[in-house]
């Protein structure tokens, strides 16, 4: 296993800014993303060797105590909990599916604006990425913001959940207009809030959250039939009659049939 001393913690800019601040000191691994990739590579190698059917943080502690110790000490979320998700989300897909994330028991809904503001203020200059990412780096930042919001929403923070619903409603509305795979949802936007809430509840950090929402829309939309908007004043064929004329005629015929 690679010497973990080559991976160093960057001091936070403020006492509260303790999340996503760990990079590799080697010049070829100076970005934050690559820092996580180094740790994920170590875990990937171990998983390929041992091929467990499932694994969790306890399994990592038992089979790679140095790696477990480094991650649990240095890779932390904004709430102080161990940030396993930033590592496991980079693993090979087959191992992502085997990961069992620690469950949060007895989830009670609550509202904590300070918890939400800590995330929004940290990324205040990058909030545009939620609606209009300009490049791959912006997309990574967008995923970072969503995953932070999802974490506290899954703990029960209703304000974070509503924030995710609001942002994603804008995003999905744009998808409906521009993506053929999502276009079937036109006319069914009233169902989006429940779908997004379901995604928040079920998401297991196997891939990006926004990708998970997109796939969910694709699969859930297969049974939807597109709605076509038309006016009853539109003419039918080349004649002078409109749609409303046929509706009235059908109602009169139905009335005559039961007289």
Backbone bond lengths (Angstrom), bond angles and torsions (degrees), N, CA, C in turn:
res aa  C-N    CA-C-N  psi(-1)  N-CA   C-N-CA  omega(-1)  CA-C   N-CA-C  phi
1 X - - - 1.458 - - 1.518 109.70 -
2 X 1.340 117.34 139.61 1.459 121.32 -178.99 1.521 110.44 -60.86
3 X 1.337 115.88 144.62 1.455 121.89 179.19 1.523 109.52 -64.59
4 X 1.323 115.99 116.45 1.452 119.52 -175.82 1.522 112.82 -72.26
5 X 1.327 117.37 -6.32 1.457 119.45 176.50 1.521 111.19 -68.34
6 X 1.335 116.65 -17.62 1.464 119.87 177.76 1.519 112.01 -74.39
7 X 1.307 116.01 -10.62 1.459 120.85 179.44 1.517 107.22 -106.36
8 X 1.312 117.07 121.43 1.456 120.03 -174.47 1.517 110.81 -121.79
9 X 1.324 115.53 155.53 1.458 120.80 178.95 1.518 109.90 -88.28
10 X 1.340 115.55 134.86 1.451 120.27 174.66 1.518 108.28 -89.23
11 X 1.314 117.00 132.93 1.452 119.63 -177.68 1.515 110.08 -65.68
12 X 1.335 118.67 134.58 1.466 121.63 179.50 1.519 111.44 -66.70
13 X 1.344 115.54 151.50 1.452 120.16 -179.38 1.515 112.18 -73.99
14 X 1.324 116.93 -19.72 1.453 121.56 175.28 1.513 108.22 -148.88
15 X 1.354 118.74 158.80 1.463 120.43 -177.75 1.516 113.64 -56.69
16 X 1.335 117.74 -30.29 1.460 120.18 -177.31 1.524 112.30 -85.33
17 X 1.334 116.17 -15.74 1.462 120.76 -174.61 1.522 109.23 -89.78
18 X 1.341 116.51 80.30 1.466 119.66 -171.49 1.523 113.15 -116.14
19 X 1.319 117.82 7.62 1.460 120.15 -174.22 1.520 111.75 -109.46
20 X 1.339 116.79 142.28 1.450 123.28 174.77 1.529 112.71 57.69
21 X 1.328 117.28 46.18 1.454 120.71 -176.76 1.520 112.66 -124.52
22 X 1.318 117.58 27.45 1.440 120.79 -173.42 1.522 110.62 -117.89
23 X 1.336 116.65 122.98 1.461 121.25 -178.64 1.526 109.16 -132.15
24 X 1.316 115.23 172.14 1.458 120.96 -179.38 1.518 109.00 -94.81
25 X 1.338 116.83 139.09 1.453 120.09 -174.76 1.522 112.57 -73.84
26 X 1.325 118.53 -27.95 1.462 122.22 178.38 1.528 109.54 -56.34
27 X 1.353 116.72 140.42 1.462 120.73 -174.73 1.512 113.02 -62.65
28 X 1.332 117.88 -24.59 1.462 120.09 -179.18 1.519 112.09 -83.75
29 X 1.341 116.82 -3.47 1.463 120.10 -179.36 1.530 109.90 -132.07
30 X 1.320 116.44 52.09 1.458 119.30 -175.53 1.520 112.94 -86.64
31 X 1.302 119.74 -13.94 1.460 120.08 -178.39 1.511 110.41 -85.41
32 X 1.304 113.83 155.71 1.460 120.33 179.30 1.521 111.25 -61.47
33 X 1.318 116.69 -44.13 1.462 121.54 -178.33 1.518 111.22 -60.55
34 X 1.315 117.22 -44.00 1.457 120.20 -179.59 1.526 112.22 -67.54
35 X 1.335 116.09 -29.62 1.456 119.21 175.49 1.513 111.58 -60.08
36 X 1.313 116.74 -43.59 1.465 121.29 176.96 1.525 110.83 -66.95
37 X 1.332 116.17 -36.48 1.462 119.64 -178.11 1.523 111.77 -63.87
38 X 1.329 116.79 -34.64 1.465 119.91 177.86 1.518 110.22 -61.81
39 X 1.341 116.63 -46.23 1.460 120.90 179.96 1.530 110.81 -66.09
40 X 1.332 116.19 -41.55 1.462 120.25 179.45 1.528 110.99 -64.36
41 X 1.329 116.42 -35.42 1.468 120.36 179.22 1.519 110.58 -63.51
42 X 1.331 117.08 -41.04 1.462 120.71 177.56 1.519 110.62 -60.85
43 X 1.333 116.04 -43.60 1.462 120.47 -179.42 1.524 110.86 -69.53
44 X 1.324 116.82 -39.37 1.466 120.84 177.31 1.525 111.32 -58.06
45 X 1.325 115.50 -44.68 1.470 120.67 -179.24 1.526 110.78 -60.25
46 X 1.321 115.91 -44.13 1.465 120.45 179.58 1.523 111.34 -64.36
47 X 1.325 117.03 -42.35 1.462 121.37 -179.10 1.529 111.29 -65.84
48 X 1.316 117.02 -37.34 1.463 120.31 178.03 1.526 111.29 -65.50
49 X 1.325 115.33 -34.54 1.462 119.72 179.68 1.529 111.98 -72.43
50 X 1.335 116.85 -40.54 1.462 120.58 -171.64 1.524 113.56 -100.11
51 X 1.335 117.66 -22.49 1.463 123.35 175.98 1.541 113.32 47.32
52 X 1.334 118.25 57.59 1.469 119.41 176.28 1.523 110.75 -71.67
53 X 1.331 117.33 147.41 1.467 120.63 177.20 1.519 110.62 -66.37
54 X 1.324 115.65 -38.36 1.461 122.37 173.36 1.527 107.89 -142.80
55 X 1.326 116.31 161.79 1.461 119.40 175.37 1.522 109.16 -153.34
56 X 1.312 115.30 155.89 1.453 121.84 177.81 1.525 108.79 -142.46
57 X 1.316 117.42 -170.99 1.465 119.85 -177.05 1.530 111.59 -65.32
58 X 1.344 117.90 -31.36 1.457 120.42 177.42 1.530 110.78 -66.35
59 X 1.335 116.50 -39.52 1.464 120.95 177.50 1.530 109.73 -61.33
60 X 1.327 116.97 -42.71 1.462 120.64 179.11 1.522 110.38 -63.57
61 X 1.314 116.70 -40.75 1.466 120.64 178.87 1.532 111.33 -61.44
62 X 1.330 116.29 -39.05 1.462 120.67 -177.77 1.519 112.89 -73.53
63 X 1.341 117.42 -33.57 1.463 120.67 -172.61 1.531 114.06 -107.51
64 X 1.326 117.77 -12.03 1.476 120.57 178.67 1.524 107.69 -150.39
65 X 1.318 115.64 71.83 1.468 120.32 -172.68 1.529 112.18 -63.44
66 X 1.347 117.43 -35.37 1.463 119.78 179.42 1.532 110.99 -65.20
67 X 1.330 115.15 -46.07 1.459 120.23 179.25 1.520 110.56 -63.39
68 X 1.325 115.79 -44.68 1.474 120.92 178.40 1.527 110.00 -59.46
69 X 1.334 116.33 -45.70 1.455 120.00 -178.14 1.515 112.33 -62.65
70 X 1.347 116.43 -40.42 1.453 119.72 -178.70 1.530 111.02 -67.44
71 X 1.338 116.14 -46.83 1.468 119.85 -178.31 1.525 110.62 -64.02
72 X 1.321 116.71 -47.01 1.469 120.07 -176.39 1.523 111.87 -66.26
73 X 1.334 117.41 -25.96 1.462 120.18 -179.64 1.524 112.35 -86.32
74 X 1.332 116.69 -35.62 1.467 119.96 -169.68 1.525 115.91 -111.43
75 X 1.312 117.95 -29.17 1.464 119.66 -175.51 1.520 108.74 -98.74
76 X 1.330 115.34 100.02 1.458 121.01 -172.33 1.517 111.75 -126.30
77 X 1.348 114.70 149.17 1.461 121.18 172.91 1.518 109.54 -80.03
78 X 1.317 115.70 174.25 1.448 120.68 179.77 1.526 112.25 -67.04
79 X 1.348 116.71 -21.92 1.464 119.68 178.28 1.528 111.95 -90.70
80 X 1.349 116.98 3.06 1.450 120.88 177.40 1.513 115.21 93.39
81 X 1.328 118.46 -8.32 1.460 121.53 179.53 1.525 110.54 -78.64
82 X 1.333 116.58 160.23 1.469 121.09 -178.89 1.529 109.81 -68.62
83 X 1.309 116.25 131.83 1.466 121.77 -175.95 1.526 110.78 -92.06
84 X 1.337 116.92 70.47 1.463 121.45 178.99 1.526 111.34 -66.59
85 X 1.296 116.81 -30.20 1.458 120.15 -172.16 1.530 113.11 -65.65
86 X 1.319 117.19 -33.71 1.465 119.36 179.29 1.521 112.00 -67.70
87 X 1.332 116.70 -19.90 1.461 120.83 176.72 1.527 110.34 -91.86
88 X 1.323 116.88 -50.06 1.463 119.95 -174.69 1.522 112.91 -67.44
89 X 1.349 117.42 -25.40 1.458 119.68 -179.81 1.524 111.95 -69.31
90 X 1.357 117.53 -16.34 1.467 121.33 -179.79 1.527 111.36 -97.61
91 X 1.331 118.07 -5.92 1.460 120.95 -179.84 1.523 111.30 -65.28
92 X 1.324 116.17 165.27 1.469 120.11 172.18 1.523 108.85 -55.90
93 X 1.331 116.37 145.93 1.460 121.02 -175.29 1.520 112.98 -54.16
94 X 1.321 117.45 -40.58 1.464 119.76 -177.22 1.522 111.46 -65.13
95 X 1.333 116.49 -30.61 1.459 119.85 178.74 1.522 111.17 -81.95
96 X 1.328 117.19 -30.60 1.461 119.50 174.67 1.527 110.63 -57.47
97 X 1.335 115.73 -39.36 1.459 120.27 -177.97 1.526 112.25 -70.84
98 X 1.326 116.59 -21.49 1.467 120.22 -179.41 1.526 112.77 -89.59
99 X 1.325 116.69 -9.38 1.461 121.56 -176.68 1.527 110.76 -73.56
100 X 1.306 116.57 129.38 1.457 123.01 174.45 1.519 108.52 -107.29
101 X 1.302 115.35 105.91 1.456 120.78 -179.19 1.524 109.78 -73.36
102 X 1.356 117.59 142.15 1.466 119.58 176.68 1.519 111.40 -54.88
103 X 1.318 116.41 129.63 1.461 121.25 -177.13 1.527 110.57 -83.39
104 X 1.332 114.35 143.53 1.460 120.47 174.65 1.521 107.53 -98.08
105 X 1.321 116.46 116.94 1.456 120.72 -175.47 1.530 110.34 -94.02
106 X 1.332 113.89 155.54 1.463 121.07 175.60 1.527 112.16 53.02
107 X 1.338 115.23 55.39 1.457 120.36 -179.72 1.525 109.51 -74.15
108 X 1.313 116.68 121.38 1.451 122.44 177.32 1.525 108.68 -115.73
109 X 1.322 118.11 133.33 1.468 119.97 179.69 1.526 111.08 -64.72
110 X 1.317 115.73 141.57 1.458 121.26 177.81 1.522 108.67 -151.16
111 X 1.308 117.02 167.06 1.459 122.79 175.95 1.523 108.79 -123.44
112 X 1.322 115.72 119.01 1.455 121.43 179.18 1.522 108.11 -133.37
113 X 1.323 115.98 95.38 1.463 120.84 -177.19 1.527 111.76 -66.38
114 X 1.336 116.23 -34.02 1.459 119.52 179.72 1.513 111.72 -62.11
115 X 1.338 116.56 -38.97 1.457 122.21 178.59 1.524 110.55 -63.22
116 X 1.328 115.58 -41.44 1.464 120.66 178.70 1.522 111.38 -70.30
117 X 1.336 116.25 -44.27 1.466 120.53 -178.31 1.527 111.92 -62.75
118 X 1.335 116.98 -32.96 1.465 120.25 179.04 1.520 111.07 -58.73
119 X 1.340 116.25 -37.94 1.467 121.02 179.07 1.521 110.74 -76.56
120 X 1.332 117.01 -48.02 1.454 120.64 -175.90 1.535 111.32 -65.41
121 X 1.329 117.20 -37.61 1.465 119.90 179.20 1.524 111.57 -70.02
122 X 1.330 115.75 -36.27 1.461 119.70 179.78 1.526 111.47 -62.32
123 X 1.335 116.25 -38.08 1.462 120.97 -176.70 1.528 111.82 -107.58
124 X 1.333 117.50 23.39 1.465 120.06 -172.06 1.530 112.91 -59.16
125 X 1.318 117.77 -31.09 1.468 120.32 179.52 1.523 112.97 -84.11
126 X 1.336 116.37 -2.91 1.460 120.16 -177.37 1.534 112.54 -121.39
127 X 1.305 117.52 11.63 1.463 119.91 -177.96 1.527 112.36 -65.25
128 X 1.327 116.77 -22.83 1.458 119.52 177.24 1.524 111.89 -60.48
129 X 1.331 117.48 -24.47 1.463 120.49 -178.52 1.519 112.11 -65.63
130 X 1.329 117.45 -21.58 1.463 120.14 179.82 1.523 111.38 -66.72
131 X 1.321 116.51 -29.48 1.463 121.06 -178.50 1.528 112.97 -108.88
132 X 1.316 116.43 -32.07 1.469 118.54 -173.89 1.524 111.63 -146.32
133 X 1.341 118.08 70.85 1.472 119.79 176.95 1.521 109.96 -66.64
134 X 1.331 115.98 136.18 1.461 120.35 -174.25 1.523 112.96 -90.75
135 X 1.341 117.00 -26.47 1.457 120.31 -177.82 1.520 109.47 -154.45
136 X 1.334 116.70 -173.98 1.464 120.71 -177.17 1.525 111.76 -63.30
137 X 1.319 116.49 -36.56 1.462 119.76 178.52 1.526 110.63 -63.05
138 X 1.317 116.47 -41.73 1.466 120.59 176.86 1.520 110.95 -62.38
139 X 1.329 116.84 -39.28 1.462 120.15 179.21 1.526 111.05 -64.39
140 X 1.329 116.22 -38.00 1.460 119.86 177.22 1.522 111.16 -64.46
141 X 1.337 116.20 -40.22 1.462 120.67 178.33 1.521 110.02 -66.73
142 X 1.330 116.61 -41.17 1.472 120.46 176.19 1.521 110.96 -57.20
143 X 1.332 116.78 -45.69 1.461 120.79 179.10 1.525 110.77 -62.29
144 X 1.325 115.78 -36.83 1.456 122.10 -179.61 1.527 110.29 -64.26
145 X 1.335 116.42 -44.39 1.465 120.63 179.67 1.524 110.44 -63.80
146 X 1.328 116.30 -47.26 1.463 119.54 -178.79 1.529 111.60 -62.73
147 X 1.325 117.16 -41.17 1.459 119.26 -176.27 1.532 110.71 -68.09
148 X 1.334 117.23 -32.99 1.457 120.43 174.36 1.526 111.10 -65.93
149 X 1.326 116.43 -43.45 1.460 120.51 179.13 1.524 111.77 -66.10
150 X 1.331 116.31 -41.05 1.464 120.65 -179.52 1.524 110.47 -63.30
151 X 1.320 116.89 -39.53 1.466 120.06 -179.19 1.523 111.65 -56.60
152 X 1.331 116.56 -50.33 1.457 118.26 -176.39 1.527 111.11 -76.64
153 X 1.346 116.92 -25.53 1.465 119.38 174.67 1.526 110.51 -67.41
154 X 1.324 116.63 -38.62 1.467 120.45 178.22 1.523 112.03 -68.36
155 X 1.328 116.80 -23.15 1.463 119.90 175.11 1.523 111.88 -77.72
156 X 1.360 115.93 -15.07 1.454 119.59 177.30 1.506 115.47 122.77
157 X 1.342 118.65 -0.29 1.459 120.91 -178.63 1.529 110.34 -71.35
158 X 1.322 115.83 107.33 1.461 121.08 -175.96 1.532 111.94 -69.37
159 X 1.324 117.34 -30.09 1.464 120.31 179.10 1.522 111.00 -66.71
160 X 1.335 116.07 -38.62 1.461 120.05 177.79 1.521 110.41 -67.37
161 X 1.330 116.07 -40.81 1.464 119.35 179.14 1.525 110.87 -61.62
162 X 1.327 117.11 -43.29 1.461 120.16 179.91 1.517 111.00 -66.51
163 X 1.320 117.04 -34.88 1.466 120.95 177.59 1.524 110.30 -63.15
164 X 1.319 117.14 -42.46 1.465 121.11 178.45 1.523 110.31 -64.12
165 X 1.338 116.46 -44.58 1.471 120.78 179.42 1.527 110.51 -59.15
166 X 1.328 116.71 -44.74 1.468 120.73 -177.92 1.532 111.45 -63.01
167 X 1.334 116.73 -47.53 1.465 119.85 -178.61 1.528 110.90 -65.71
168 X 1.323 116.60 -45.29 1.465 119.51 -176.02 1.517 112.34 -70.17
169 X 1.312 118.18 -27.95 1.465 120.01 176.25 1.525 110.23 -60.87
170 X 1.341 116.73 -41.73 1.472 120.98 175.97 1.531 110.41 -63.20
171 X 1.320 116.28 -45.77 1.463 120.76 -178.02 1.522 111.06 -62.63
172 X 1.332 117.00 -46.59 1.466 121.31 -177.33 1.524 110.92 -66.92
173 X 1.333 117.47 -36.38 1.468 120.95 176.96 1.529 110.50 -58.75
174 X 1.336 115.67 -39.89 1.473 119.78 177.11 1.523 110.57 -68.31
175 X 1.324 117.61 -39.27 1.458 121.25 177.40 1.524 111.01 -60.68
176 X 1.321 116.16 -42.37 1.472 120.55 -178.42 1.522 110.98 -57.89
177 X 1.326 115.91 -36.09 1.464 120.40 -178.18 1.529 112.67 -83.09
178 X 1.336 117.17 -23.53 1.466 119.06 -171.15 1.526 115.21 -118.10
179 X 1.344 118.57 -14.93 1.461 121.37 -175.99 1.531 109.76 -114.65
180 X 1.316 116.00 121.58 1.463 121.06 -178.53 1.519 111.62 -59.60
181 X 1.342 117.34 -37.76 1.465 121.12 -177.09 1.524 112.57 -66.41
182 X 1.344 117.12 -23.16 1.465 121.49 -175.63 1.530 111.32 -106.55
183 X 1.322 117.33 -7.70 1.467 121.32 -173.29 1.528 113.34 -60.17
184 X 1.346 117.95 -24.40 1.466 120.79 -179.90 1.520 112.89 -62.36
185 X 1.339 116.53 -18.44 1.459 120.05 -178.66 1.524 112.39 -78.60
186 X 1.317 117.87 -3.67 1.465 120.16 178.00 1.527 109.06 -63.24
187 X 1.296 116.29 124.04 1.459 120.87 -176.63 1.521 113.54 95.92
188 X 1.341 116.45 -7.30 1.471 120.57 -178.97 1.534 111.16 -120.10
189 X 1.329 117.16 23.42 1.461 120.38 -176.24 1.526 112.33 -64.38
190 X 1.332 117.88 -18.94 1.457 120.46 177.50 1.517 112.92 -65.12
191 X 1.344 116.75 -18.83 1.466 121.33 -179.74 1.534 112.68 -91.33
192 X 1.319 116.72 -4.35 1.461 119.52 -172.44 1.524 113.15 -67.32
193 X 1.328 117.64 -37.85 1.470 119.74 -176.39 1.521 111.11 -60.50
194 X 1.335 117.03 -45.89 1.462 119.93 178.72 1.524 111.36 -64.01
195 X 1.335 116.89 -38.49 1.466 120.00 178.98 1.528 110.83 -64.05
196 X 1.341 117.03 -44.26 1.465 120.66 -179.78 1.527 110.24 -64.41
197 X 1.333 116.93 -42.08 1.468 120.26 178.45 1.523 110.92 -61.75
198 X 1.326 116.72 -37.40 1.459 120.56 176.54 1.518 111.95 -64.90
199 X 1.333 116.68 -37.96 1.464 121.25 177.79 1.523 110.61 -65.30
200 X 1.322 116.72 -41.30 1.467 120.68 178.38 1.528 109.90 -61.14
201 X 1.298 115.95 -43.23 1.469 121.26 -176.52 1.528 111.96 -68.58
202 X 1.326 118.07 -37.45 1.467 121.88 -170.73 1.518 114.36 -97.92
203 X 1.319 117.82 -13.45 1.467 120.54 -174.75 1.519 111.27 -62.37
204 X 1.355 115.99 130.41 1.471 121.66 -176.82 1.520 113.08 -114.15
205 X 1.326 118.11 14.17 1.464 121.58 177.85 1.524 112.65 66.74
206 X 1.318 117.35 34.77 1.465 121.03 171.48 1.525 106.81 -104.29
207 X 1.322 115.75 88.93 1.447 120.63 -172.73 1.522 109.92 97.13
208 X 1.334 117.18 177.48 1.460 120.79 -177.69 1.520 110.51 -73.77
209 X 1.331 115.94 153.41 1.460 120.28 -179.83 1.518 111.14 -67.40
210 X 1.334 116.80 -42.22 1.461 119.04 -177.97 1.535 110.78 -67.40
211 X 1.338 116.97 -31.83 1.463 120.21 174.31 1.518 111.31 -67.51
212 X 1.328 116.09 -36.69 1.462 121.44 177.40 1.529 110.69 -64.20
213 X 1.326 116.57 -41.99 1.468 120.87 177.85 1.523 110.32 -64.25
214 X 1.321 116.85 -41.89 1.468 121.02 -179.25 1.534 110.78 -61.44
215 X 1.330 116.44 -46.33 1.462 120.76 179.38 1.525 110.97 -63.91
216 X 1.325 116.57 -39.25 1.467 120.49 178.62 1.517 110.54 -62.07
217 X 1.319 117.43 -42.13 1.464 121.40 177.23 1.525 111.02 -62.66
218 X 1.332 116.05 -41.19 1.461 119.80 178.71 1.527 111.32 -59.91
219 X 1.327 116.52 -51.68 1.466 120.74 -176.54 1.521 111.62 -68.14
220 X 1.329 116.72 -43.78 1.460 120.18 -178.49 1.527 111.59 -68.98
221 X 1.339 116.43 -25.24 1.459 119.56 -177.70 1.515 114.51 -83.10
222 X 1.329 117.42 -5.16 1.465 119.39 -177.83 1.526 112.42 -63.87
223 X 1.312 116.87 -29.38 1.460 119.33 -178.50 1.518 113.74 -91.88
224 X 1.327 116.87 1.38 1.460 120.25 -179.14 1.528 110.66 -85.99
225 X 1.313 115.57 141.82 1.469 120.97 175.49 1.520 108.34 -105.09
226 X 1.316 117.62 129.71 1.469 120.38 -177.70 1.522 111.77 -57.99
227 X 1.320 116.50 141.95 1.460 122.16 176.43 1.523 108.92 -95.89
228 X 1.321 116.17 132.01 1.457 121.05 178.96 1.517 109.30 -107.85
229 X 1.310 116.79 128.15 1.453 122.23 -178.22 1.523 109.25 -95.80
230 X 1.336 115.96 128.99 1.465 119.98 177.46 1.525 108.58 -147.88
231 X 1.305 115.66 163.95 1.461 121.43 179.87 1.524 110.09 -103.42
232 X 1.333 115.39 142.16 1.466 119.27 176.24 1.523 111.56 -69.67
233 X 1.324 116.71 -10.40 1.467 120.04 177.16 1.529 112.38 -89.68
234 X 1.326 117.33 -2.60 1.464 120.19 177.95 1.524 109.94 -67.38
235 X 1.325 115.64 140.85 1.465 120.20 177.12 1.519 110.38 -73.79
236 X 1.315 116.45 147.52 1.454 122.59 178.46 1.520 108.23 -105.03
237 X 1.336 115.75 119.27 1.465 119.88 -178.82 1.516 111.43 66.98
238 X 1.349 114.90 -148.44 1.466 120.34 -177.45 1.517 112.40 -97.82
239 X 1.324 116.80 0.47 1.463 120.37 -179.18 1.508 112.35 -81.41
240 X 1.312 115.13 -169.61 1.466 121.08 -177.91 1.518 112.61 -99.08
241 X 1.343 116.70 -9.99 1.458 119.63 -178.67 1.531 110.99 -73.84
242 X 1.333 113.77 147.93 1.467 120.58 177.48 1.528 109.39 -108.69
243 X 1.307 116.51 174.39 1.469 120.80 -179.59 1.523 111.63 -60.85
244 X 1.333 117.26 -37.07 1.458 120.51 -177.58 1.522 111.14 -64.25
245 X 1.361 117.20 -30.41 1.462 120.73 177.87 1.525 110.54 -62.60
246 X 1.314 116.95 -40.54 1.466 120.50 -179.39 1.529 111.40 -72.21
247 X 1.339 115.94 -34.88 1.469 119.04 177.30 1.522 110.01 -63.06
248 X 1.361 116.20 -45.52 1.469 120.46 179.95 1.521 110.59 -63.09
249 X 1.345 116.51 -41.75 1.454 120.77 -179.38 1.525 111.31 -62.99
250 X 1.336 116.73 -40.82 1.468 120.87 179.31 1.522 111.09 -65.42
251 X 1.340 116.75 -38.29 1.463 119.90 178.18 1.528 110.95 -66.03
252 X 1.349 117.22 -40.02 1.467 120.92 178.77 1.525 110.71 -66.11
253 X 1.314 117.48 -41.31 1.468 121.42 178.98 1.541 110.39 -63.82
254 X 1.330 115.25 -40.10 1.463 118.39 178.89 1.518 111.27 -65.99
255 X 1.326 116.74 -37.61 1.454 121.05 179.49 1.518 110.30 -66.80
256 X 1.353 116.13 -43.12 1.481 120.27 179.82 1.513 111.71 -62.72
257 X 1.342 117.26 -32.90 1.454 120.35 -175.38 1.524 113.16 -71.38
258 X 1.327 117.11 -18.68 1.469 118.71 -179.48 1.519 112.54 -108.40
259 X 1.303 118.76 3.73 1.464 121.85 179.32 1.533 110.46 -74.03
